[in-house]
Amino acid sequence: MNNNDNNNLMQLASGALEPLGFEVLEVQVQNMGGQPIVLVRIDRLDEQPVTVDDLARASRAAEVEFDRADPIAGEYRLEFESPGGKRPLLRARHFERMLGLKVRVRGDGHSFTAPLTGVDGDRVTFTVNGEPVTLTAGTFQANLAEFPDRHR
């Protein structure tokens, strides 16, 4: 599956879920030697923890949209999960919630795991080997590298 197909799946899921108060963090297509699995990782727009009921509600809403659009040829399984401990950080507000925690960064010429030490607009700062490294949110991939002690 190419990036354009993945973007289409992301738009399809977002269109179905954002009106219900969910943010689609990522969509992955996994093919584990058989039927493809479309994994949709969601968060709540109100930043409360994602519950099992939330996952069921999101699944029902997205299933209708995916059935209507039929984005993947053949049979596939649609699965939903909360962001979990290795949550993707995509926008400035995601980084703001995780200040002080270690983040794994890849892209934009960088590859490191370091504490997140500041957010100013869309500029995100990490302390790498004692030195500040500031990047622009959305120009690199980032995931939490440590689990927070409480929901953020």
N, C-alpha and C positions, 0 to 999 in steps of 0.2 A: 504494500500500500504506500502511495507517495504522500508528500506533504499536503498537496491539494486535497486529496481524499480525506486525510486526517483533519484538515481545516473544515471541510464540509461536515464531517461528523461532529466536530466541536460546535459549529454554528447550529446544527440541527439540535443537539443536546441543549445548548444554551437557550435557544428559542423556546424550547419546551419547559425549561426549568427556571429560568430567571423570573418569569411572572409568579412563580410559586415561592420565591425568596431564596433560591439556591444559585450559587456561582459554580460554574463548571471550571475546575482547575486544570484538568487534562483529560484527554481521551486517548486510549491506547488500543491498538488492535493486536491481539496476541494469537498466534496460531501454534498450539501445542500438539502438533501431529494429528490434527483432525479438524473438528469444527472450530472456526474462528471464534474468539471471545472479544467482544467490544467492552472494554473496561472504562467506566466513566467515574472519575474521582471528583466529588463535590464538596462544597463547604456551604455554610449558611451565610447569607448576606448580612444577617444581624450578628454574626460572629459568635453565636452560641454553639455549643457542641452539636455535632450531627448525631441524631438518634437513629435507632433501627426503624422507627416509624417514618422518619425523614427519608431514609433510603427506600422504603417501600413506596412512599408517595412519589418520590422522584422516579422510581422505576416504572410505576404505572403511567405517569404522565409522558415519559420519554418513549415507552413502548408504543404508545399510540402514534407518536410522531415518526418513529423509526419504521413502524409498519406502513404508514401512509407514504413515506418517502422511499422506502425500500433501498437504502443506500449501499447495501452489500449484496452481491449476487450469491444466491444459495442460502443455506441455513447458517445461522450464527447465534451465539448466546450473548445477551446484553446483561452486564453486571455493574453494580454500583458499589462504591465504597467511600468512606470518609477519608480525609487526607492522611490521618495517622501521623506517626512520629517523623516520617521523612517527607513531610508535606512540601509540595512545590511552592516556591515564593515567586510570584509573578509581578505584582504591582507594589508601589510604594507602601500602601496600607498593610500589605502582607508583611513587609519588612518591619514596619513600625511595631506591629504586634509581637515580633520576635526579637526585639532589641536585647542584646546581651548574650544571646545564644550562639552556638557555633553553627555555621552554614557552610555547605559544600557548594563551591562556585566553579562553573565550567563555561568556557566561551569568552568572547570579546578579548582573546589573547591571554586569558587567565585560567588557571586550574589550581585551586587551593581550598583548604578547609580552615576557617578562621572565625573568630567572634565578630558578630555584627555590632558595630559600635556607634553608628549614627545614620539618621535618615533626614535629608533636607530636600523637600520636594520629591523629585524623582532620582535624586543623587543618594546612593547608598554607600556607606563607608564601613570597611572591615579593617581589623588590625592584623596584618600579615607580617610575621617575624618582627614585631615591634613597630612596624611602619604602617601608616594609614594608606589604604587603597580604596579609591572612590570610583564607583561605576554607576552607570545609568540603568535604573530598573527597566527591564524589558529587553536589554541588549545582551543578556547572558542567562544561563540556566542556573537556578539555585534551589537547593533543597535543605531542609533542616538536617543537621548532622547530630543533633542531640535532642532528646525528648524533653519538653518543658515540664517543670514540676507541677504545673497547674494549667488549665485551659487558658489560652490567650486568644 
